[in-house]
């Protein structure tokens, strides 16, 4: 697809929507409460991420866009956390109003032993005060002309009302700005006048009153939404079946999803509306923008939780015959962020490591068997300098970039990370895999890092490899022969 993703850095997007904080409490359980038959969780780690329209903003910033934000939060600790996170991202927060007496929407997830045991929601859905409404409208009227596109992210928490949308649409049209809305609820009449709305299939069925069971009922639902709302463009997202774009007066346009392993669909809608906004900002037609958004959504559903897509990942996915290695290879900070959500969802993490300089059948068996030990397999490979120190001059015969490319082509491998040999301990401490695997030519005590893994409750799994084969012996055999390889 002929589009320069780097141009997203030139886009200015105005996001108006319900802001939330997603809070995570991590801990261990070693006893049952004497007061009630419930586990006692000793919290040892806390973390928080941006939720709601904050995730839309996070997606935009991840691709380099400049963002103006408008919304309402409470004058509380969680509200202050949100402001600090946005400031760290470089987001203009002048339009975020702290309303006295209103709690910041906060969703607290408690995770013990990699199991999600409880979620606590603190929120209100009451309509914002008149004073808050006036302040937000004032900000919108002064700021909207600076933006290329306006995104409205409705999570039904009392901000996005028919009256507010009417004001946004009127101001946007005054300056010739497109408005894209991720809708909520049953009554889509409140979105009258917006340029495009992006319901998922379930939301479209509820809003249209048509049970979507097949392609025919899907088309009827889309057409009815256009007829009943006064919205000229509707993009219905259909999960693994892709998307369908309805444009008034045109035939529906179906976009197929690329087959990918799906871990979590949460936040995919945020990614779709963010990418659509960026594409529209520099004049891309909705058909093309929707196709790109569809590709981006396919990337984030392959991650856990409310994830974002990077410029490199999206660019690689849009390239004909793109290499999966550009998507599977992760830096330690990227991997740490992914693992936060993976473990929150109770996924079992498996890690194996080695040089893997010249892949052979034994390695393939190692990866296949390792993947069966859990849900996610991370392969950590020594960088080129480490391989040289471990194996001697003339090694590696295959450079790290190409080793990553080869490993990423294997279905059993989910993520690949390159590390210096003297940093394996640091990597294990950061990743904290549930299972560390190694070939059966080692004993558990000989596996480097076994003490680190076992200390926090992980285990070592020795994979039975019967073939008497090694990369070194193959390479030595080649070097001794007269053949040219």
RADAWO-V958831 format. One record per run of one state. SS is the DSSP state (h for helix, s for strand, l for the rest). FROM is the first residue (numbers start at 1). TO is the last residue. If there is no record, write none. Layout:
<<SS & FROM & TO> <SS & FROM & TO>>
//
This chain:
<<l & 1 & 4> <h & 5 & 10> <l & 11 & 11> <s & 12 & 17> <l & 18 & 18> <s & 19 & 32> <l & 33 & 38> <s & 39 & 52> <h & 53 & 62> <l & 63 & 65> <s & 66 & 74> <l & 75 & 76> <h & 77 & 89> <l & 90 & 91> <s & 92 & 99> <l & 100 & 104> <s & 105 & 112> <l & 113 & 114> <s & 115 & 122> <l & 123 & 129> <h & 130 & 146> <l & 147 & 148> <s & 149 & 153> <l & 154 & 161> <h & 162 & 174> <l & 175 & 177> <s & 178 & 182> <l & 183 & 187> <h & 188 & 191> <l & 192 & 195> <s & 196 & 197> <l & 198 & 199> <s & 200 & 200> <h & 201 & 208> <l & 209 & 214> <h & 215 & 229> <l & 230 & 232> <s & 233 & 237> <l & 238 & 238> <h & 239 & 241> <l & 242 & 242> <s & 243 & 247> <l & 248 & 252> <s & 253 & 255> <l & 256 & 267> <h & 268 & 281> <l & 282 & 285> <h & 286 & 300> <l & 301 & 310> <h & 311 & 318> <l & 319 & 324> <h & 325 & 328> <s & 329 & 329> <l & 330 & 331> <h & 332 & 344> <l & 345 & 348> <s & 349 & 354> <l & 355 & 360> <h & 361 & 371> <l & 372 & 375> <s & 376 & 382> <l & 383 & 383> <h & 384 & 391> <l & 392 & 399> <h & 400 & 408> <l & 409 & 414> <s & 415 & 419> <l & 420 & 420> <h & 421 & 431> <l & 432 & 434> <s & 435 & 439> <l & 440 & 443> <h & 444 & 446> <l & 447 & 449> <h & 450 & 455> <l & 456 & 458> <s & 459 & 463> <l & 464 & 470> <h & 471 & 480> <l & 481 & 485>>
//
